[in-house]
């Protein structure tokens, strides 16, 4: 186990140091209680050998029973003391892990699957509990017993003690070889479980699609493959542990036999008594026993250590977006937004948006259009400060976003997505999710503005109706109205609509458009849209392609540009003229090619566009 893993364990145990100290004291007592039994046995054997009588047998038996009872009592006390500690540590660990997950940026979720995250929160944390409640103290008990017995052997019979201890290096070599392989195997088991849990969550979330495509058998087969892979990895670790345990047991048996034979020879030579031979052999067995048990404990210990390292990988991560040390109070926001030569790439050598320059007045309706993958959503992710620009700056009412607390910033921005996300909770709690302080009157006012109040009133328990995970008990349009109500309840200064009506039928779209008008009234709005009919009345339409702004203006202005991308998009959707060949970025001479890498020191090329101000 690495020093870093040891430090993590100590940090987890720090809040419970009093209980841990008591457990250590009890463990030390348990180690010392292993010593009287061999001495009592020696006295009994020597007494019988010298007198030939069993008169003292009841006293020796009573002494042994007293020792064993004390050992059992201490074992029970250790379990009573450390049992709650293990549960508390797992509670703290899961809480800290979930808190860290909430603080990490979207880039973390881009890299790690939901299955891998669930595996860490549930499976890895459970492994840590097993380590703390049982394995750690068991290992310490066995180590303490080994040291105590070794000291007693050296004091009583140095020659036999040296013979006994000669087997310890053999254990050490085997221990080193097997624990490394067990650690590697345990890490592979966890990786396989990540894949398994990921597949499970994915297919459960997509149950409708799986059934609609009649893919049940195929998914069962795919799950079986991943399950077999995880099972095979666990079997491999189990075999390593079994081999380690049995090899250690064989060495223990061999060592005990050798010590007994050597002791018998010493007794025949008159150097020790028969009782000393028996007690020395018993002590050797007690020494080899803990050493052999370390093999079993080490297998579980290494698996738990692998889990701790995996948990540490998440707990050590820092958010991509750093909070300012002294955030600027946000106060009343009017909704003015400025993108000042903003460039960004999820990977440094793969820029997604480049040299974005926009100045939006409060209350403007700004539409973002362009081919899939052109950077529209990325731009809004930057506005919400899910990521920070690689170059340039975004300002809200003249204040850089980096100077604002992210919670304050995001409370000023309402987001409505194409696929509304609802939680398994009451209608009221879903609406007030972004404004937990909102009272029932505010919730109902938001629902009325979103044109969903009448629907809610018809539900069995009204606003207290549980709507089910993901809101699947409601239609797409009803879920979207609730999402709009949630945005209204926060009373944001800025609204972001990400394809909010693209998945709706005509009837639902009419209702949603009316609700959206209420949402957008008096607020700055950014509207991401593929259906251009929904944004023709926008104050400013920003056309993007390849991460660049290639056009900006009103609908009529952009439509008048015969060679512009916006006109070509309109021609395809509205059928204004015959379909034309796809517009390509390199056909526009005035638009520079996107650079291969982002460089903070480089000066981005100027892109001619209109700036709304």
C-alpha positions in Angstrom: 0.0 0.0 0.0 1.4 3.4 -1.0 2.1 6.2 1.5 -0.6 8.3 -0.2 -3.2 5.6 0.4 -2.1 5.3 4.0 -2.5 9.1 4.4 -6.0 8.9 2.9 -7.0 6.2 5.4 -5.7 8.3 8.3 -7.5 11.3 7.1 -10.8 9.4 6.9 -10.3 8.1 10.5 -9.2 11.5 11.9 -12.7 12.6 13.0 -13.1 9.4 15.0 -9.6 9.4 16.6 -11.0 8.7 20.1 -12.7 5.5 19.0 -9.8 4.5 16.9 -7.4 5.0 19.8 -9.6 2.8 22.0 -9.7 0.2 19.3 -5.9 0.2 19.1 -5.6 -0.2 22.9 -8.0 -3.1 22.8 -6.0 -4.5 19.9 -2.8 -4.3 21.9 -4.5 -6.1 24.8 -5.7 -8.8 22.3 -2.1 -9.3 21.1 -0.8 -9.7 24.7 -3.5 -12.2 25.5 -2.1 -14.6 22.9 1.0 -15.1 25.2 -0.4 -16.7 28.4 -1.9 -19.8 26.8 1.4 -21.3 25.6 3.0 -20.6 29.0 0.0 -22.3 30.8 0.4 -25.3 28.5 4.1 -25.4 29.3 3.5 -25.4 33.0 0.9 -28.1 32.7 3.1 -30.4 30.6 6.1 -30.0 32.9 4.0 -30.6 36.0 2.5 -33.8 34.5 6.0 -34.9 33.3 7.5 -34.4 36.7 4.7 -35.7 38.9 2.7 -38.0 36.6 -0.4 -36.6 38.2 -3.3 -34.5 36.8 -4.3 -32.8 40.0 -3.5 -29.3 38.7 -5.4 -29.9 35.4 -8.6 -28.1 36.5 -6.6 -25.0 37.5 -4.7 -24.8 34.2 -8.0 -25.5 32.3 -9.7 -22.7 34.2 -6.8 -20.4 33.4 -7.0 -21.2 29.6 -10.8 -20.7 29.7 -10.3 -17.3 31.4 -7.8 -16.3 28.7 -10.1 -17.4 25.8 -13.1 -15.6 27.4 -11.0 -12.4 27.7 -10.0 -12.7 24.1 -13.6 -13.1 23.0 -14.7 -10.1 25.1 -12.0 -7.9 23.6 -12.9 -9.0 20.1 -16.5 -8.1 20.8 -15.5 -4.7 22.2 -13.4 -4.0 19.1 -16.3 -4.8 16.9 -18.6 -2.6 19.0 -16.1 0.3 18.9 -15.1 0.1 15.2 -18.4 -1.0 13.6 -20.0 2.5 13.8 -16.7 4.0 12.6 -16.8 2.0 9.4 -20.4 3.1 8.7 -19.6 6.7 9.5 -16.5 6.8 7.3 -18.5 5.5 4.3 -21.2 8.1 5.0 -18.5 10.8 5.1 -16.8 9.5 2.1 -19.9 9.3 0.0 -20.9 12.8 1.1 -17.5 14.2 0.2 -17.5 12.3 -3.1 -20.9 13.6 -4.1 -20.0 17.1 -3.0 -16.9 16.9 -5.2 -19.0 15.6 -8.1 -21.3 18.6 -7.8 -18.4 21.0 -7.9 -16.5 19.5 -10.8 -17.0 21.0 -14.2 -18.7 19.5 -17.3 -15.3 18.4 -18.6 -15.2 15.7 -15.9 -18.5 14.3 -17.0 -17.3 14.4 -20.6 -14.5 12.1 -19.6 -16.1 9.7 -17.1 -19.2 7.7 -17.7 -22.2 7.6 -15.3 -21.5 3.9 -14.7 -17.9 4.6 -13.5 -19.2 7.4 -11.2 -21.9 5.1 -9.7 -19.3 2.3 -9.2 -17.1 4.7 -7.2 -19.9 6.1 -5.0 -21.4 2.7 -4.2 -18.9 -0.2 -4.7 -15.6 1.5 -3.9 -17.0 3.1 -0.8 -18.3 -0.2 0.4 -14.9 -1.7 0.0 -13.4 1.0 2.2 -15.9 0.2 4.9 -14.8 -3.5 4.9 -11.2 -2.4 5.1 -11.7 -0.1 8.1 -14.1 -2.2 10.1 -12.2 -5.5 9.8 -9.1 -5.8 7.8 -7.1 -2.9 9.2 -7.5 -4.0 12.9 -7.1 -7.6 12.0 -3.8 -6.9 10.3 -2.6 -4.8 13.2 -3.7 -7.5 15.6 -1.7 -10.1 13.7 1.3 -7.9 13.3 1.2 -7.1 17.0 0.9 -10.7 17.9 3.8 -11.6 15.6 6.0 -9.1 17.3 5.0 -10.1 20.8 5.6 -13.8 20.1 8.9 -13.1 18.4 10.1 -11.2 21.4 9.0 -13.9 23.8 10.7 -16.6 21.7 13.9 -14.6 21.6 13.8 -14.3 25.4 13.0 -17.9 26.1 15.0 -19.8 23.4 17.1 -17.7 21.1 18.1 -20.7 18.9 14.6 -21.9 18.3 13.5 -18.3 17.8 16.0 -17.7 15.1 14.9 -20.9 13.4 11.3 -19.8 13.6 12.1 -16.3 12.3 14.1 -17.7 9.4 10.8 -18.5 7.7 9.6 -14.8 7.8 11.7 -13.6 4.8 10.1 -16.4 2.7 6.7 -14.9 3.6 8.0 -11.4 2.7 9.1 -12.4 -0.8 5.8 -14.2 -1.5 3.8 -11.3 0.0 5.5 -8.8 -2.2 5.0 -10.8 -5.4 1.4 -11.6 -4.8 0.1 -8.3 -3.4 1.3 -6.4 -6.5 -0.5 -8.8 -8.8 -3.6 -8.7 -6.5 -3.6 -4.8 -6.6 -3.4 -4.8 -10.4 -6.1 -7.4 -10.7 -8.4 -5.5 -8.3 -7.9 -2.3 -10.4 -8.9 -4.3 -13.5 -12.0 -5.6 -11.7 -13.1 -2.1 -10.9 -12.6 -1.0 -14.4 -14.7 -3.9 -15.7 -17.4 -2.9 -13.2 -17.3 0.6 -14.5 -18.1 -0.7 -17.9 -20.8 -3.0 -16.6 -22.6 -0.3 -14.5 -22.3 2.1 -17.5 -24.0 -0.4 -19.8 -26.7 -1.1 -17.2 -27.5 2.6 -16.7 -27.5 3.3 -20.4 -29.9 0.6 -21.3 -32.2 1.4 -18.4 -32.4 5.0 -19.5 -33.0 4.0 -23.0 -35.6 1.2 -22.2 -38.1 2.7 -24.6 -35.7 2.7 -27.5 -34.5 -0.8 -26.7 -38.0 -2.2 -26.7 -39.0 -0.1 -29.8 -36.1 -1.6 -31.7 -36.7 -5.1 -30.4 -33.1 -5.2 -29.0 -33.8 -6.9 -25.7 -32.0 -10.1 -26.7 -29.1 -8.2 -28.1 -28.8 -6.1 -25.0 -29.0 -9.1 -22.8 -26.2 -10.7 -24.7 -24.1 -7.5 -24.5 -24.7 -7.3 -20.8 -23.8 -10.9 -20.4 -20.5 -10.3 -22.1 -19.6 -7.4 -19.8 -20.8 -9.4 -16.8 -18.6 -12.3 -17.8 -15.7 -10.0 -18.2 -16.2 -8.6 -14.7 -16.7 -12.1 -13.3 -13.6 -13.4 -15.0 -11.5 -10.5 -13.6 -12.9 -11.2 -10.1 -12.2 -15.0 -10.4 -8.6 -14.1 -11.4 -8.2 -12.1 -8.2 -9.8 -14.8 -6.2 -7.4 -17.4 -7.5 -4.4 -15.2 -6.8 -5.7 -14.8 -3.2 -6.4 -18.5 -2.8 -2.9 -19.4 -4.1 -1.4 -16.8 -1.8 -3.3 -18.1 1.2 -2.6 -21.8 0.6 1.1 -21.2 -0.1 1.3 -19.2 3.1 -0.5 -22.0 5.0 1.9 -24.6 3.6 4.9 -22.6 4.8 3.2 -22.1 8.2 2.7 -25.9 8.5 6.3 -26.6 7.4 7.7 -24.0 9.8 5.7 -25.4 12.8 6.9 -29.0 12.1 10.5 -27.9 11.8 10.4 -26.0 15.1 8.7 -28.9 16.8 11.3 -31.3 15.6 14.1 -29.0 16.6 12.6 -28.5 20.0 12.2 -32.2 20.5 15.9 -32.7 19.7 16.7 -29.9 22.2 14.6 -31.6 24.8 16.3 -35.0 24.2 19.6 -33.2 24.7 18.3 -31.9 28.0 18.7 -28.3 26.9 14.9 -27.6 27.4 12.0 -29.3 29.1 9.2 -31.1 27.2 6.9 -28.3 28.3 9.2 -25.7 26.8 9.2 -27.7 23.6 5.4 -27.8 23.5 5.1 -24.1 24.4 7.8 -23.1 21.8 6.0 -25.1 19.1 2.7 -23.5 20.2 4.3 -20.0 20.1 5.7 -20.8 16.6 2.2 -21.9 15.5 0.8 -18.7 16.9 3.5 -16.7 15.0 3.0 -18.5 11.7 -0.8 -18.3 12.0 -1.0 -14.5 11.9 1.6 -14.4 9.2 -0.4 -16.8 7.1 -3.6 -14.9 7.8 -1.9 -11.8 6.5 -2.2 -13.5 3.1 -6.0 -13.6 3.2 -6.1 -10.1 4.7 -3.7 -8.7 2.2 -5.8 -9.8 -0.7 -8.9 -7.9 0.6 -6.6 -5.1 1.8 -5.2 -4.6 -1.7 -8.6 -4.7 -3.3 -9.8 -2.0 -0.8 -6.6 0.0 -1.4 -7.3 0.0 -5.2 -10.8 1.4 -4.3 -9.3 4.1 -2.2 -7.0 5.1 -5.0 -9.9 5.3 -7.5 -11.8 7.4 -5.0 -8.8 9.6 -4.6 -8.6 10.2 -8.3 -12.0 12.0 -8.0 -11.5 13.6 -4.6 -8.2 15.2 -5.7 -9.7 16.8 -8.8 -10.2 20.5 -8.8 -13.0 22.3 -10.6 -12.1 23.6 -14.1 -13.7 26.9 -13.2 -12.1 28.5 -10.2 -14.2 30.6 -7.8 -12.9 34.2 -7.3 -11.4 34.8 -3.9 -13.4 38.0 -3.6 -16.4 37.8 -5.9 -18.0 41.0 -7.1 -21.6 41.4 -5.6 -23.9 40.9 -8.6 -26.8 43.1 -7.4 -29.5 43.9 -9.9 -28.6 42.6 -13.4 -29.9 44.3 -16.5 -28.7 41.5 -18.9 -26.0 43.2 -21.0 -23.5 40.6 -22.3 -20.2 41.1 -24.1 -18.0 38.4 -25.7 -14.6 40.1 -26.2 -12.5 38.1 -28.6 -13.4 34.8 -27.0 -11.7 31.6 -28.1 -12.1 28.1 -26.5 -11.3 24.5 -27.1 -12.2 21.4 -25.0 -8.6 20.3 -26.0 -6.0 22.9 -26.5 -5.1 21.7 -30.0 -8.7 21.4 -31.1 -10.4 24.9 -30.9 -14.2 24.9 -30.9 -14.9 28.6 -31.1 -12.5 31.3 -32.2 -12.5 35.1 -31.9 -16.1 35.6 -30.9 -16.9 39.3 -30.6 -20.5 40.2 -29.6 -22.0 43.0 -27.6 -25.6 42.4 -26.6 -27.8 45.1 -25.1 -30.2 44.2 -22.3 -33.4 42.8 -23.5 -32.2 41.8 -27.0 -33.3 38.5 -28.6 -30.2 36.9 -30.1 -30.5 33.8 -32.3 -27.5 31.5 -32.8 -27.8 29.4 -36.0 -25.5 27.3 -38.1 -24.6 23.7 -38.9 -24.4 21.0 -36.2 -21.1 21.3 -34.3 -20.4 24.9 -35.2 -20.0 26.0 -31.6 -23.5 27.4 -30.7 -23.9 25.3 -27.5 -20.3 25.8 -26.6 -20.8 29.5 -26.6 -23.7 29.2 -24.2 -21.6 26.8 -22.0 -19.1 29.6 -21.8 -21.8 32.1 -20.9 -23.0 29.9 -18.1 -19.3 29.5 -17.1 -19.3 25.7 -17.3 -15.9 26.4 -18.9 -13.7 29.4 -19.0 -12.5 30.8 -22.3 -9.0 29.9 -23.4 -8.5 33.4 -24.7 -10.6 36.5 -24.3 -13.2 37.5 -21.8 -17.0 37.4 -21.3 -18.6 40.2 -19.3 -22.1 40.6 -17.7 -23.1 44.2 -17.3 -19.5 45.1 -17.8 -18.2 42.7 -15.0 -16.0 39.8 -16.1 -17.6 36.5 -15.4 -14.4 35.3 -13.7 -15.0 38.0 -11.1 -18.5 36.7 -10.2 -19.4 33.7 -8.0 -20.7 31.0 -10.3 -23.8 30.5 -8.2 -24.7 34.2 -8.5 -24.1 34.1 -12.2 -26.2 31.1 -12.9 -29.1 32.3 -10.8 -29.3 35.2 -13.4 -29.6 32.8 -16.3 -32.6 30.6 -17.0 -32.0 27.6 -19.3 -34.6 25.6 -21.3 -33.3 22.6 -23.2 -34.6 20.6 -26.1 -35.2 17.6 -23.8 -36.6 19.0 -20.6 -35.1 17.4 -17.4 -37.4 16.8 -14.6 -36.9 15.0 -11.3 -38.9 12.3 -9.5 -40.6 14.8 -7.2 -43.7 16.9 -6.9 -44.7 19.4 -9.6 -44.1 22.2 -7.1 -40.6 21.1 -6.2 -39.7 20.7 -9.9 -40.8 24.3 -10.6 -39.0 25.8 -7.6 -35.8 23.7 -8.2 -33.8 26.7 -9.3 -35.3 28.9 -6.6 -35.8 26.8 -3.5 -36.9 29.9 -1.5 -39.9 30.4 -3.7 -43.3 30.1 -1.9 -46.4 28.4 -3.4 -47.8 31.7 -4.8 -44.6 32.3 -6.8 -44.6 28.7 -8.0 -48.2 29.0 -9.2 -47.5 32.4 -10.8 -44.7 30.8 -12.8 -46.9 27.9 -13.8 -49.6 30.3 -15.0 -47.1 32.3 -17.1 -45.9 29.0 -18.6 -49.5 28.1 -19.4 -49.3 24.9 -17.4 -51.3 25.8 -14.3 -54.6 24.3 -15.6 -52.8 21.0 -16.4 -51.3 20.9 -12.9 -54.7 21.5 -11.3 -56.1 18.5 -13.2 -53.5 16.2 -11.7 -54.6 13.9 -8.8 -52.8 15.9 -6.1 -52.3 19.1 -8.0 -48.9 20.7 -7.3 -48.1 17.9 -4.9 -48.4 15.2 -7.6 -45.2 13.1 -8.0 -44.5 13.3 -11.7 -42.1 10.4 -12.0 -38.4 10.1 -12.9 -37.7 12.3 -15.9 -41.3 13.4 -16.0 -42.2 10.4 -18.2 -45.8 10.5 -17.0 -46.2 13.8 -18.9 -46.2 14.5 -22.6 -43.2 16.2 -24.2 -45.1 19.5 -24.4 -46.2 19.3 -20.8 -42.6 18.6 -19.6 -41.4 21.6 -21.7 -44.0 23.9 -20.1 -42.8 22.8 -16.7 -39.2 23.5 -17.7 -40.3 27.0 -18.8 -42.1 27.5 -15.5 -38.9 26.5 -13.6 -37.0 29.1 -15.6 -39.7 31.7 -14.8 -39.6 30.9 -11.1 -36.0 32.0 -10.9 -36.9 35.3 -12.5 -33.6 35.4 -14.6 -32.2 38.4 -16.4 -31.0 36.2 -19.2 -32.6 33.2 -20.9 -30.9 30.5 -22.9 -33.2 28.4 -25.2 -31.4 25.4 -26.7 -33.6 24.0 -29.4 -36.5 24.3 -27.0 -39.3 23.7 -29.6 -37.5 21.5 -32.2 -38.9 18.2 -30.9 -42.6 19.3 -30.5 -45.6 18.7 -32.7 -47.4 21.7 -34.2 -50.1 21.8 -31.5 -47.6 21.7 -28.7 -45.3 24.2 -30.4 -48.1 26.8 -30.5 -48.6 26.5 -26.7 -44.9 26.5 -26.0 -44.2 29.5 -28.2 -46.9 31.4 -26.2 -45.2 30.3 -22.9 -41.8 31.3 -24.3 -43.1 34.8 -25.1 -43.9 35.2 -21.4 -40.5 33.9 -20.5 -38.6 36.1 -22.9 -40.5 39.3 -22.2 -38.1 42.0 -20.9 -35.2 39.6 -20.7 -32.0 39.2 -22.7 -32.4 35.9 -24.7 -30.0 33.6 -26.5 -31.9 31.2 -28.8 -30.2 28.2 -30.3 -32.3 27.0 -33.2 -32.2 24.8 -36.3 -35.8 25.7 -37.2 -35.2 29.1 -38.7 -38.9 29.9 -38.7 -38.8 30.3 -34.9 -36.2 33.1 -34.9 -37.0 35.3 -37.9 -38.1 38.1 -35.5 -34.9 38.0 -33.5 -33.2 41.3 -32.9 -29.9 39.8 -34.0 -29.2 36.5 -35.8 -25.6 35.2 -35.3 -24.5 32.7 -38.0 -21.7 30.4 -37.0 -19.7 27.8 -38.9 -16.5 26.0 -37.9 -16.3 27.8 -34.6 -16.4 31.3 -36.3 -19.0 33.9 -36.6 -19.5 34.3 -40.3 -22.6 36.6 -40.4 -24.6 38.7 -38.0 -27.7 40.8 -38.6 -31.5 40.7 -38.7 -33.4 38.1 -40.8 -34.0 40.5 -43.6 -30.5 41.7 -43.7 -29.0 38.3 -43.8 -31.5 37.0 -46.3 -30.4 39.8 -48.6 -26.8 38.5 -48.7 -27.1 36.1 -51.7 -23.8 34.2 -51.0 -24.3 34.1 -47.2 -24.7 30.9 -45.2 -27.9 32.1 -43.6 -29.6 32.5 -47.0 -28.5 29.0 -48.0 -29.9 27.5 -44.8 -33.2 29.3 -45.4 -33.3 28.0 -49.0 -33.0 24.5 -47.7 -35.6 24.8 -45.0 -38.1 27.1 -46.7 -37.6 26.0 -50.3 -37.1 29.6 -51.5 -35.1 28.4 -54.5 -33.9 25.0 -55.8 -31.5 23.2 -53.4 -27.9 24.3 -53.7 -24.6 22.6 -53.0 -23.6 22.7 -49.3 -22.0 25.9 -48.2 -18.4 25.4 -47.1 -16.2 27.5 -44.9 -13.4 27.7 -47.4 -15.7 29.2 -50.1 -15.7 32.5 -48.2 -12.4 34.3 -48.8 -13.0 36.8 -46.0 -13.3 34.2 -43.3 -9.9 32.9 -42.1 -9.4 29.2 -41.5 -9.6 28.0 -37.9 -6.1 27.7 -36.4 -4.7 24.3 -35.4 -4.2 25.3 -31.8 -5.2 28.0 -29.4 -2.4 30.2 -28.1 -3.0 32.8 -25.4 -0.2 34.9 -26.7 -1.3 34.8 -30.3 -3.5 37.5 -31.8 -6.6 35.9 -33.3 -7.4 37.0 -36.9 -10.1 39.6 -37.3 -13.4 38.4 -38.5 -15.7 40.9 -40.2 -19.1 40.9 -38.5 -21.7 43.2 -37.2 -21.5 44.0 -33.5 -24.9 44.8 -31.9 -24.4 47.6 -29.5 
